[in-house]
Amino acid sequence: MSVSVGQPVPDFSVAATGDQTVQLPDLAGRWAVLYFYPRDNTPGCTLEGQQFRGLHAQFLALNAVVFGVSRDSLPRHDRFRAQHDFPFHLIADPDESLCQLFAVIKLKKHYGKEALGVERSTFLIDAHGVLRREWRKVKVDGHAAEVLAAVASLAELPA
């Protein structure tokens, strides 16, 4: 079962870079952006991370934390994060538990072959743990700015 917009996100606990464990209750009181991407060190995934990096201070100013999520391992994430100087943490989801919760594993075609993979998607969770927005089949360029605008607009609404 996956989470739907307007519904509370079920609790989760996942490993992230910097020896972090990310748990939903620890995010209470802040907006959380989870952007799911297929793989570290690919052109689109690198560009997406760089665009979130470029806007990171503005997300923080809105009391929002950003996490990149993929099925890659923590050591691979650590290298990717260091190589591109990402100020936010990357969540490793090799067992696809978070991917399943947000239903981002889809049948994809790549060079004529079909395989299950991560559909580039982003989810915005409010300070009370409720899913407020989702973006699926994301096109990378300009997406981070679109997410930032959504946080800014929703953060102005009364709780």
N, C-alpha and C positions, 0 to 999 in steps of 0.2 A: 504494500500500500504506500502510495506516495502522498506527500503533503500538497495541499491546495491553497491558493491565495485566499487570505482571510481566515485561515485556520492556524492554530498554534502548531509550531514545529515540534515534533517529538524530540525528546532529549537525545543527544548524541555525544560521543566522546571519541575523538580521533587524534592521531599523532600528527604533529606538525614540525616544521624546521625549528632549529634552536632548542631542541629537546622540550618542546612545548606539547601540552595536551590541550586541545580545544574542546570545551564542553559548553553546551548551550547555556546552562545556568551562569557560567562565568561571563557571558556576554550581556547579561541583564543590565538594563540601563543605558545600553548603547545600540546603535544601528549596526547591523552586520551585513556585509556584502560577501557572498560566496560566489566566486566565478569559477565555473568548471571549464576545463580546457582539455584537449586530447593528449598532449604530450609535451614535456619539457624540450627546449632547444629546437623547436620547429619554427619556421618563420612567423606564422600567424600567432602562435602561442607566445612567442617572444615579444612581438609587437603589442599584443594585448597586455602583457605584464608591464611593458614599458609605459603604456598609456595610463595604466592604473598607478604606476610609480610617479609619473608626472603630475598626477592630481592628488597624490597621497595626502599632502598637507591640507588640502581643501576638504578631503573626506574627514580627516581628524578634527578639523575645525567645526564640522557638523556632528561631532561625537559618533563617527562611524568608523568601524574597523573593516579592513579588507583582507580576505583570504583567497588565494588561488587554490584550486583543488584539481588533482588529477590522480590517475592510478599509478603514477610513477613512485619509486621508492624514496624514502627519506634521504639517503645519500645522494641520489640523483637530484632531488629537490634542493638540497643544501648547495650543491655545485651550481645549479641553475640560478638560484637566488643570489649567491655570491658573485657569479659571473656578470649578472645584470644589475647588481646593487639594489635589489628590491627591498624596500623598507618594511614590507608586510610579510607575513609568514605564508608558507605553502603547506597545504594539508596533503598527506599521503593517504590514498584510499585504495590500496592494492586489493582488498577484499570486496570493494565496491559497495560497502554498506551505506556510505553517504550518497554515492551515485544512485543507488536503488531508492533511497529515501526521497530523492528529488527527481527520480525517473529520467535520468539523463543518458542511460545506456540505450543506444538505438542501433538498428541495423543500418550500416553505412556502406556505400560503394566507393572503392578506392582503386583506381586503375582497372576497373572492370570486375574486381573481386568484392564479394560481400563479406562483411565481418561486423561483429558487435563492437561498438566504440562509443566514446563520450561525445555527445552532441554539445557543442559549445553553448553554454547556458549560464545565466546569472540570476541569483535570487537575493532579494532584499528582505531581511528580517528586522522587525522593529524592536524597540527597547523592551517590549513585553514578550518577545519570543514568537510573535505572529508573523507569518509570511505576508508581506505587503505587496510585493511586485515580483514578477518573473519575466525573464527574457529568454526565449528559446531560439535555436537556429541563429545565433548571434553572428553578425558581420562585425569583424574586429574594429575597423577604423571608425573612431568617434564613439564607440560603445561606452568606454569608461566615462566620457563626458555626459552621455545620456543617463547613465546610472547616477552620477553625481547630481545632475539636475533633478532626478527623481527624489533622491535623498533630501535635497534642499527644499523641494516643494512639500514633501510629506512631513519633514521635520517642523514645518511651520504650522501644521495642523494641531489643534488641541488634542491632548491625550484622552 
